[in-house]
Amino acid sequence: MGIKGLQGFVARVCPDACRTVDLKEMAEKHRIDHPDVLPVIVVDAMSCVRRWYTPESWVCGGQWREYLAVLEDFIETFKAAGIELVFYFDGVVEEKKRDEWIKRRQQNNREIANLFQFIKAHRKQPGREMFVLPSALPTFTRFALKALGQKTVCTLQEADFEVAAYGLQHNCMGILGQDSDYLIYNTSPYFSIEKLCLDRLVTVMYSREDLCRVLGLSMKHLPLFACLLGNDVVPENLLEGFWHKCLVTCSSRNRSYNRRTSIILAVANYISKIPCSYSSLKHLEGMLPLGSDNTLLHRGMESYLLPGQQSPWIPPDARNFKMSSGQEGTAMCRDKEIFQLAKEHHIQSENYAIFNILSNGELECSNSLEDDCDTEIPGQALIYRPARQHIYSVLLESEKDGACPLVKEWFVYCGNTLEQPELIQPLQPPIPGGTPNLKTLWFAKGPDVEKQRYSTFLACFHLQDAMEELQALEAPVAAFCCLLTYLMMQVSSLSLEDLNAFVALILCLRGKSAAELATLQLVQVDPRAVHLGAVLVRGLTTLLMANSACGFPFSMDDLMPWKVFDGKLFQEKYQKSHRSCSLEELLEGNESLYTPFQNLKALICKACALKKRTIQSRPRGNGFITETHQRELNPRFQQTHRSSLVSPYHNQMRGNLWRNPQPQGRRYRSGHSDQRRRFQVPPWSPR
């Protein structure tokens, strides 16, 4: 969150504190000054994802291969300059930030509602001024950077603190981000991601020293200055009376400034005139209406003190410093070995959501591009809740003396006010003999355990009966079919046309490069397909969670969206399918895809039929498509792809989507050497 208005204040009032710098030159100087270490920039990744996502299309669910290419270019540019990058991601939402997190989610809800109104009115994506991050972009960015060989850290507390601490402890060349808190920490230089010109590696460096000079302060004043302006710890509503006193007594007030600028200068003026002592801090606490929480200012000050740093405002014996949250003593998980492994995997970005559940039994999910007016499709939070309940059971069943504790969920969906967390009861997955022990799933070895991991994973989605058929598929296709089957079973409004679009998507996506996908042009954008794209991508994060809980029956890399999804391509398949195009057109005239298409459909329809779910044909017509394509059909494609509602499964293991069953690798866990190779779309030939 940072300090409201401070970044803009620096740009307007302290232009000398905004220095244009050449990062290549700074790196060379760093090498001369520190010949034994590479120049390192620590990146606040959450500040950067909006800047990184530059593909033209963003509403359709994400252009994931294009985005991966953008990240690769970003990394290669710094690498060519001899600069190493370390990426930090927020791993938790701290309680002190929960109210602000909720406010942002509610604001995002309004933005998404306006977005869908625009799409329905104009049948196209709006301009960048209405830009909303594709669903789950930060989550998959973390795994993308790791797949590209970068050091990627998922934090145990607020990311800005850990970023600042890493910069200080490792003598980093700088911090790249966009958060005014980096003006307050006494750490490495602060570089702007918003001002970065990547091709020249030139950006703006914000100088704390020049800011202090303009304000008449020293570096030791900055933490108190931040707290008295209002930050993540000290809310602004407690400071209004104090600001009024400062404004009244500030003789140097310039009436041409706006109120926020005047407050910033008046608070700085007040601080400059008081002694730097603990007694001054206690006096200030007495001036503020802190109520029962009279240590608020103290805690706010302390939040800016990095390991090894001292403050004249807080004596050492008055400090209550903690480097990280999620301590073992208060954790939901009491098994030290399991807890420690979950923590290590969390920090190293090797699992998803597991440590949050095991440490404090709490999980949150931000907004998705969902149309709240479409009552036929439930919120993704509700669609995937049954699967999450099984995952929670896998993780927590043996805890708390046999009683499975409730999990607190902060998930955004239509109708959830977020006034308090929802308490979710874990439910055992339908596994004969009960759920395997977590230690067995995580630590045991051998083919029987590999089979247990796979079957437990499938049981979370009620698909254990399809294990043999799914294991015969290439891993990304098997995971996609698992997710798609679960979706078809959970959402009764999904039709045969929707199924056809999704199956055609994964078949036609293989082999397409980022450049080829970028050239795909849509005549119009369908709002329901936007909604379904977001639901599908959120489902991939549920697969990540299940995979992490069950001991990695899949490589995490096989569950990534760039393997199975492209937003524009899905829009194209969806629109063609719903206007009842030919199978030949749907599969782009590729005759070799006919049998795989029918086989995957049959597998999914068979699994749904076993659960009494019959998938109906419900074409939505061509109201949003103005042109049709007529051409002579290849006889190979004459069989309609819409005729049968539930197809018998034909076990034709032909074509390059199938493989011989073999245990899946745990790429992130075992540290395979191919992590650092330049990204390539993987081949789909038989193994």
Disulfide bonds with the S-S distance in Angstrom:
none
